Amino acid sequence: MLHDRVLVRLAPEEGERRSSGGIVIPATAQVARRLAWGDVLGVGSNVRNVKVSDRVLFNPEDQFEVEVQGEAYLVMRERDVHAVASEESTEHGTGLYL
């Protein structure tokens, strides 16, 4: 990847979801645009806050799709990443990690 680009593989879509009240939401239901999680497979030389193997949150509708060896990936700028998941302990922070 070049410059500030990030290569992401979409996390597999889950089928049905359940609301916090236990209501089943079918996979075909679309209430609003949803952000998606993906795994970072490559980063450009100017990417500062994301690294390979990070799990990131982004809007898949605003990205470019590319197919490599029959598998679909997304290419985006680092600034299009909304959040990076972290498994850090809560010893030295607020405990608010995605």
C-alpha positions as CSV (number, residue, x, y, z in Angstrom):
1,M,0.0,0.0,0.0
2,L,1.1,3.5,-0.7
3,H,1.0,6.8,1.3
4,D,-2.0,6.9,3.7
5,R,-3.9,3.9,2.3
6,V,-5.2,1.0,4.4
7,L,-6.2,-2.4,3.0
8,V,-9.0,-4.1,4.9
9,R,-10.8,-7.4,4.7
10,L,-14.4,-7.1,5.9
11,A,-15.3,-9.2,8.9
12,P,-17.8,-11.9,8.0
13,E,-21.4,-10.7,8.1
14,E,-23.4,-12.1,10.9
15,G,-26.9,-13.4,10.1
16,E,-29.6,-12.5,12.6
17,R,-28.9,-10.1,15.4
18,R,-30.6,-9.7,18.7
19,S,-31.5,-6.4,20.3
20,S,-30.7,-5.8,24.0
21,G,-34.4,-6.7,24.7
22,G,-34.1,-10.1,23.0
23,I,-35.9,-9.2,19.7
24,V,-34.5,-11.0,16.7
25,I,-33.5,-8.7,13.9
26,P,-33.2,-10.5,10.5
27,A,-30.0,-10.0,8.5
28,T,-32.0,-8.3,5.7
29,A,-33.4,-5.6,8.0
30,Q,-31.8,-2.2,7.4
31,V,-32.8,0.5,9.8
32,A,-29.9,2.9,9.1
33,R,-26.5,2.9,7.5
34,R,-24.2,0.7,9.6
35,L,-20.5,0.9,10.2
36,A,-18.6,-2.3,9.7
37,W,-15.6,-4.0,11.4
38,G,-12.7,-5.2,9.3
39,D,-9.2,-6.6,9.7
40,V,-6.2,-4.5,8.4
41,L,-4.0,-6.5,6.0
42,G,-1.7,-3.8,4.8
43,V,-0.8,-0.1,5.5
44,G,1.0,2.6,3.5
45,S,4.2,4.3,4.7
46,N,2.4,7.4,5.9
47,V,-0.2,5.6,8.1
48,R,0.5,6.5,11.8
49,N,-2.3,5.1,14.0
50,V,-3.3,1.8,12.3
51,K,-1.1,-1.3,11.9
52,V,-1.4,-4.6,10.2
53,S,-3.7,-7.1,12.1
54,D,-5.7,-4.2,13.8
55,R,-9.5,-4.5,13.8
56,V,-11.0,-1.2,12.6
57,L,-14.4,0.4,12.4
58,F,-15.4,2.2,9.1
59,N,-18.2,3.0,6.7
60,P,-18.0,0.3,3.9
61,E,-20.2,2.3,1.5
62,D,-17.6,5.1,1.1
63,Q,-14.6,2.9,0.2
64,F,-13.1,1.4,-2.9
65,E,-13.4,-2.4,-3.4
66,V,-10.7,-4.4,-5.0
67,E,-10.5,-8.1,-5.8
68,V,-7.2,-10.0,-5.3
69,Q,-7.1,-13.7,-6.2
70,G,-10.9,-14.0,-6.1
71,E,-11.2,-12.4,-2.6
72,A,-12.7,-8.9,-2.1
73,Y,-10.9,-6.2,0.0
74,L,-11.5,-2.5,0.7
75,V,-9.0,0.3,0.2
76,M,-9.4,3.4,2.2
77,R,-7.5,6.4,3.6
78,E,-6.4,6.3,7.2
79,R,-8.7,9.3,8.0
80,D,-11.7,7.2,7.0
81,V,-11.2,4.8,9.9
82,H,-13.5,5.7,12.8
83,A,-12.0,3.5,15.5
84,V,-9.4,0.9,16.2
85,A,-10.3,-2.0,18.6
86,S,-8.0,-2.5,21.5
87,E,-7.4,-5.3,24.0
88,E,-5.5,-3.1,26.4
89,S,-6.1,-3.6,30.1
90,T,-8.0,-0.9,32.1
91,E,-5.1,-0.4,34.6
92,H,-3.9,2.9,33.1
93,G,-6.9,4.3,31.4
94,T,-10.6,5.0,31.5
95,G,-11.6,1.5,30.5
96,L,-13.4,2.8,27.5
97,Y,-12.0,0.7,24.6
98,L,-13.8,-0.7,21.6
